[in-house]
């Protein structure tokens, strides 16, 4: 929780309307002699007070408004009211985004990648802690270097899973994770490793020229959820900007299982990676939507 109070209220501009009190989740502000004042001892630094103030009397110093300035499109400077966006167009964007596994041989500019990070951090986070981290690989040779290191991990994992005794021990004492891996992934990973080494075919990052690793610093209240919410923003933002994207779960599993992988891309060991996103200009086009598997939906009767 970001409890350091950086909220400043201009008493000359404040009209005492009280709107800031109504939206403050932490009771940081109160009214004294008809004016809003900072009186609480904690602050989420969410900026609700500044956003609702009709006279622009409130500033939250910790918030960097430069994060709303983008390189590839115009300023985002006006709040969109509830119900004022076309829901059909929103759903069209979400349904159109597909995981891309064929990319053009074309780099993505750092300006574009920085815009994607800024789009990512418009997501909510638990207790507004905003402890995301974004490690951006913007060159294909960097992506290949990470891929080679991850390949070493899966070589080791495959050798372990080939051992019946280790699989038995895993079943007895480790929740059968090694056995599950062996039966579900061993053969496909083995083929992928052969193609990577003998044919230089990249079945991990699919030839993507860039990768964003989304993680969290220690201390976040729900870091995995925060990272995945930011990831979804990036995926949708990428599609709107003409980029293809693909979340790479095998890379996440490798990095979480072997933290030393983080060393080659200068990620501190104490950070945890929750999402790895391959990005590039797509070399594939689609003609229509496809459906999804039917989910489990419940409306429980609770008395």
C-alpha positions as CSV (number, residue, x, y, z in Angstrom):
1,X,0.0,0.0,0.0
2,X,1.3,3.5,-0.9
3,X,0.5,5.1,2.4
4,X,2.7,8.2,2.0
5,X,0.4,11.2,1.6
6,X,1.4,13.4,-1.3
7,X,-2.1,15.1,-1.7
8,X,-2.1,18.9,-1.8
9,X,-5.4,20.9,-1.8
10,X,-5.4,24.5,-3.0
11,X,-7.6,26.3,-0.5
12,X,-8.2,29.2,-2.9
13,X,-9.7,26.9,-5.5
14,X,-11.6,24.6,-3.2
15,X,-15.3,25.3,-3.0
16,X,-16.0,22.8,-0.3
17,X,-18.4,20.8,-2.5
18,X,-17.3,17.5,-0.7
19,X,-17.1,15.4,-3.8
20,X,-13.6,14.4,-2.9
21,X,-14.7,13.0,0.4
22,X,-17.3,10.8,-1.2
23,X,-14.9,9.1,-3.6
24,X,-11.9,8.8,-1.3
25,X,-11.5,5.1,-0.4
26,X,-9.2,5.8,2.5
27,X,-10.9,8.7,4.3
28,X,-7.8,10.8,3.7
29,X,-9.8,14.1,3.3
30,X,-12.3,15.9,5.5
31,X,-14.1,19.2,5.5
32,X,-12.9,21.9,7.9
33,X,-14.5,25.3,7.9
34,X,-16.1,24.6,4.6
35,X,-12.9,23.5,2.8
36,X,-11.4,20.2,2.0
37,X,-8.3,19.4,3.9
38,X,-5.9,16.4,4.2
39,X,-6.6,14.9,7.6
40,X,-6.1,11.2,7.4
41,X,-2.9,9.2,8.0
42,X,-3.1,6.9,5.0
43,X,-3.6,7.4,1.3
44,X,-3.9,4.9,-1.6
45,X,-2.7,7.6,-4.0
46,X,-5.4,6.6,-6.4
47,X,-6.1,10.1,-7.6
48,X,-9.9,9.8,-7.3
49,X,-10.0,13.1,-5.4
50,X,-8.1,15.0,-8.1
51,X,-10.2,13.3,-10.8
52,X,-13.5,14.3,-9.3
53,X,-12.7,17.9,-8.3
54,X,-14.6,20.4,-10.5
55,X,-12.2,23.2,-9.8
56,X,-8.9,21.3,-10.1
57,X,-8.0,22.2,-6.5
58,X,-6.4,18.9,-5.7
59,X,-3.1,17.4,-6.8
60,X,-1.6,14.1,-5.9
61,X,2.2,14.6,-6.2
62,X,3.0,10.9,-6.4
63,X,1.0,10.5,-9.6
64,X,3.0,11.1,-12.8
65,X,0.7,12.5,-15.5
66,X,3.4,12.0,-18.1
67,X,2.2,8.4,-18.1
68,X,-0.9,9.6,-20.0
69,X,1.3,11.1,-22.8
70,X,1.9,8.6,-25.6
71,X,4.3,8.6,-28.6
72,X,2.1,7.1,-31.3
73,X,-1.3,8.7,-30.7
74,X,-2.8,11.9,-29.3
75,X,-3.3,12.9,-25.7
76,X,-5.8,11.1,-23.5
77,X,-7.0,14.2,-21.6
78,X,-10.7,13.7,-20.9
79,X,-12.4,11.2,-18.7
80,X,-14.9,8.9,-20.5
81,X,-18.2,8.8,-18.5
82,X,-20.0,5.5,-17.7
83,X,-21.8,4.1,-20.7
84,X,-20.3,6.5,-23.2
85,X,-18.2,4.0,-25.1
86,X,-19.6,1.7,-27.8
87,X,-19.8,-1.7,-26.1
88,X,-20.1,-3.5,-29.5
89,X,-16.8,-2.0,-30.6
90,X,-15.1,-2.9,-27.3
91,X,-16.2,-6.5,-27.7
92,X,-15.2,-6.5,-31.3
93,X,-11.6,-5.5,-30.3
94,X,-11.5,-8.2,-27.6
95,X,-12.9,-10.9,-29.9
96,X,-10.6,-9.9,-32.8
97,X,-7.4,-10.2,-30.7
98,X,-5.9,-13.6,-31.4
99,X,-2.6,-15.1,-30.3
100,X,-0.2,-14.5,-33.1
101,X,2.5,-17.1,-34.0
102,X,3.7,-15.7,-37.3
103,X,5.6,-12.4,-37.4
104,X,7.2,-10.1,-40.0
105,X,10.9,-9.5,-39.9
106,X,10.4,-6.0,-38.6
107,X,11.5,-4.4,-35.4
108,X,9.1,-2.5,-33.0
109,X,10.2,0.9,-32.0
110,X,11.0,1.7,-28.4
111,X,8.4,4.5,-28.6
112,X,5.7,1.9,-29.4
113,X,6.9,-0.5,-26.7
114,X,6.9,2.3,-24.1
115,X,3.3,3.2,-25.2
116,X,2.3,-0.4,-24.5
117,X,3.8,-0.3,-21.0
118,X,1.8,2.9,-20.3
119,X,-1.3,1.2,-21.6
120,X,-0.5,-1.7,-19.3
121,X,-0.4,0.5,-16.2
122,X,-3.8,1.9,-16.7
123,X,-5.0,-1.4,-15.2
124,X,-6.2,-1.6,-11.6
125,X,-3.9,-3.1,-8.9
126,X,-4.6,-4.5,-5.5
127,X,-4.7,-1.6,-2.9
128,X,-3.4,0.5,-5.8
129,X,0.1,-0.5,-5.0
130,X,1.2,-0.4,-8.7
131,X,4.3,-2.5,-8.1
132,X,4.4,-3.8,-11.6
133,X,7.7,-4.2,-13.4
134,X,8.1,-4.4,-17.2
135,X,11.3,-5.8,-18.7
136,X,11.4,-5.1,-22.4
137,X,13.5,-7.0,-25.0
138,X,13.3,-4.9,-28.1
139,X,15.8,-6.8,-30.3
140,X,15.4,-10.2,-31.9
141,X,18.9,-11.3,-30.7
142,X,17.8,-10.6,-27.1
143,X,14.7,-12.7,-27.6
144,X,16.8,-15.5,-29.0
145,X,19.2,-15.3,-26.1
146,X,16.4,-15.7,-23.6
147,X,14.9,-18.5,-25.7
148,X,18.3,-20.4,-25.6
149,X,18.5,-20.1,-21.8
150,X,14.9,-21.3,-21.4
151,X,15.7,-24.2,-23.8
152,X,18.5,-25.3,-21.4
153,X,15.9,-25.4,-18.6
154,X,13.6,-27.6,-20.6
155,X,16.5,-29.9,-21.6
156,X,17.1,-30.5,-17.9
157,X,13.4,-30.9,-17.2
158,X,13.0,-33.5,-20.0
159,X,16.0,-35.5,-18.7
160,X,14.5,-35.5,-15.2
161,X,11.0,-36.6,-16.5
162,X,12.5,-39.5,-18.5
163,X,13.6,-41.1,-15.2
164,X,10.9,-43.4,-13.9
165,X,12.2,-43.3,-10.4
166,X,12.0,-39.5,-10.3
167,X,8.5,-39.6,-11.7
168,X,7.6,-42.1,-9.0
169,X,9.0,-39.9,-6.3
170,X,7.1,-36.9,-7.7
171,X,3.9,-38.9,-7.6
172,X,4.5,-39.9,-4.0
173,X,5.9,-36.7,-2.6
174,X,5.4,-33.9,-5.1
175,X,1.9,-34.0,-6.3
176,X,2.9,-35.9,-9.5
177,X,4.0,-32.7,-11.2
178,X,6.9,-34.4,-13.0
179,X,4.6,-37.2,-14.2
180,X,2.0,-34.8,-15.4
181,X,4.6,-32.9,-17.3
182,X,6.0,-36.1,-18.8
183,X,2.6,-37.3,-20.1
184,X,1.3,-33.9,-21.3
185,X,4.4,-32.0,-22.6
186,X,7.5,-34.1,-22.8
187,X,7.1,-35.2,-26.4
188,X,6.1,-31.8,-27.8
189,X,8.9,-30.1,-25.9
190,X,11.4,-32.6,-27.1
191,X,10.4,-32.0,-30.7
192,X,10.5,-28.2,-30.1
193,X,14.0,-28.4,-28.7
194,X,15.2,-30.4,-31.7
195,X,13.7,-27.9,-34.2
196,X,15.2,-25.0,-32.2
197,X,18.7,-26.5,-32.3
198,X,18.8,-28.2,-35.7
199,X,16.5,-26.0,-37.8
200,X,16.6,-22.7,-35.8
201,X,12.8,-22.8,-35.7
202,X,11.5,-20.9,-32.8
203,X,8.4,-22.6,-31.3
204,X,8.7,-20.7,-28.0
205,X,8.5,-17.1,-29.1
206,X,7.5,-17.9,-32.7
207,X,10.1,-15.6,-34.2
208,X,8.8,-12.5,-32.4
209,X,11.1,-9.5,-32.5
210,X,10.2,-8.2,-29.1
211,X,9.1,-9.5,-25.7
212,X,7.7,-7.8,-22.6
213,X,8.1,-9.6,-19.3
214,X,5.5,-8.4,-16.7
215,X,6.4,-8.9,-13.1
216,X,6.1,-7.4,-9.6
217,X,8.3,-6.0,-7.0
218,X,8.0,-7.6,-3.5
219,X,5.2,-6.2,-1.3
220,X,2.2,-6.2,-3.6
221,X,-1.0,-7.4,-2.1
222,X,-2.0,-9.5,-5.2
223,X,0.9,-9.4,-7.6
224,X,-0.2,-12.1,-10.0
225,X,-3.6,-10.5,-10.6
226,X,-2.0,-7.1,-11.0
227,X,0.4,-8.4,-13.7
228,X,-2.3,-10.3,-15.6
229,X,-4.6,-7.3,-15.6
230,X,-1.8,-5.2,-17.1
231,X,-1.0,-8.0,-19.5
232,X,-4.6,-8.0,-20.9
233,X,-4.3,-4.2,-21.4
234,X,-1.1,-4.7,-23.4
235,X,-2.6,-7.4,-25.5
236,X,-5.6,-5.3,-26.5
237,X,-3.5,-2.2,-26.9
238,X,-1.1,-4.1,-29.2
239,X,-3.9,-5.2,-31.5
240,X,-5.3,-1.7,-31.7
241,X,-1.8,-0.5,-32.7
242,X,-1.4,-3.1,-35.5
243,X,0.7,-5.5,-33.5
244,X,0.3,-9.2,-32.9
245,X,0.8,-10.7,-29.5
246,X,1.1,-14.1,-27.8
247,X,1.3,-14.8,-24.0
248,X,4.1,-17.5,-23.5
249,X,3.2,-19.7,-20.6
250,X,6.2,-22.0,-21.0
251,X,8.5,-19.0,-20.5
252,X,6.7,-18.0,-17.3
253,X,7.0,-21.6,-16.0
254,X,10.7,-21.8,-16.8
255,X,11.5,-18.5,-15.1
256,X,9.4,-19.2,-12.0
257,X,11.0,-22.7,-11.7
258,X,14.6,-21.5,-12.3
259,X,15.1,-17.9,-11.1
260,X,18.6,-17.8,-12.4
261,X,17.2,-17.3,-15.9
262,X,16.4,-13.8,-14.8
263,X,20.1,-13.0,-14.4
264,X,20.7,-12.8,-18.2
265,X,18.1,-10.0,-18.6
266,X,19.0,-8.1,-15.4
267,X,15.8,-8.9,-13.5
268,X,16.5,-8.8,-9.8
269,X,16.0,-12.3,-8.2
270,X,13.4,-10.9,-5.7
271,X,11.1,-9.9,-8.5
272,X,8.6,-12.5,-9.7
273,X,7.6,-12.9,-13.4
274,X,3.9,-13.6,-14.0
275,X,3.6,-12.9,-17.7
276,X,5.7,-13.1,-20.8
277,X,4.3,-11.5,-24.0
278,X,5.7,-12.1,-27.5
279,X,5.1,-9.0,-29.8
280,X,5.6,-8.2,-33.4
281,X,4.0,-7.1,-36.6
282,X,1.7,-10.0,-37.6
283,X,2.2,-12.0,-40.8
284,X,-1.2,-13.5,-40.6
285,X,-4.8,-12.3,-41.2
286,X,-8.2,-13.6,-40.2
287,X,-11.6,-13.3,-41.8
288,X,-14.0,-13.8,-38.9
289,X,-14.5,-14.4,-35.2
290,X,-14.6,-17.9,-33.7
291,X,-16.5,-18.8,-30.5
292,X,-15.2,-20.0,-27.2
293,X,-15.7,-23.1,-25.1
294,X,-18.8,-22.9,-23.0
295,X,-17.8,-21.7,-19.5
296,X,-19.2,-22.8,-16.2
297,X,-21.6,-20.0,-15.1
298,X,-23.4,-20.0,-11.7
299,X,-26.1,-17.8,-10.2
300,X,-26.4,-19.3,-6.7
301,X,-29.5,-18.9,-4.7
302,X,-28.3,-17.7,-1.3
303,X,-30.6,-17.2,1.6
